[in-house]
Amino acid sequence: MRTVSSIRAMKGKEKISVLTCYDYSFASLMDGKVDILLIGDSLGNVVLGYDRTRHVTMADMLRHTAAVSRGASHTLIAADLPYGSYETAKEALKNSHALLKAGAHAVKPEHKPEIAAFLVKEGVPVMGHIGLLPQTATKYGVQGKDEAAAKQLVKDAKALERAGVFSLVLESIPSSLAREITHGVSVPTIGIGAGPDCDGQVLVSYDMLGLFTKFKPKFVRRYAQLDREIVRAVEQYTQDVKKGAFPTKEYSF
Ligand code: KIV
């Protein structure tokens, strides 16, 4: 069973594999095959069909966290604190406790080191997140490209390390900056669009499985093309139903 401390101890020894997961069936398939399952608020994009993650609510996160937790017993489960759920320390703590009760082992707010520090002090394991912050971003794309922005991200990483996060997501930043941050902090960095030198990697499972195909960010490698397989199966099923080839005796009582 992966724990927050075993993940922390992996820095410099073994790369950390993280995938997003949103439901029971996927969790059952992925359990024990990755180090961390993240109920990301990318749920809003790939499952709920919103154009932004900020439409995701606490109720959404609780339902999906509980579903993942019913399917996974070996892998560490982290859940995003959705937009608007950690504006104050008190709210952040209340909502984190609700996610932990639903089955998460850790929560992930976007940046906000002072909130992270408060949660950690209260005993809530926190995964940090800097770089591209989809909940509040006005401009998507690579962050920290100029010197000032890069320096700020190094400062942000250090602030989250001081806050006591057990790992730190680096989203959409240049590889050289991700390498500098990774070498400069004592906690494992988990990259997404942050190059090969982070301590671990996270992808949105629907992207890497080829289930969400509206667009493909440069940093996504497709490990399967399940869209094709699903469309093929659905078309075959409809054909069979229409021509009376399914159900046959074999599938009848
Ligand atoms: O919501 C999400 O999927 C995430 C990852 C991209 C890190 O936060």
Residues whose N, C-alpha, C, O or C-beta is under 5 A from the ligand:
A	BS01	KIV	T20 G40 D41 S42 V169 V202 V204
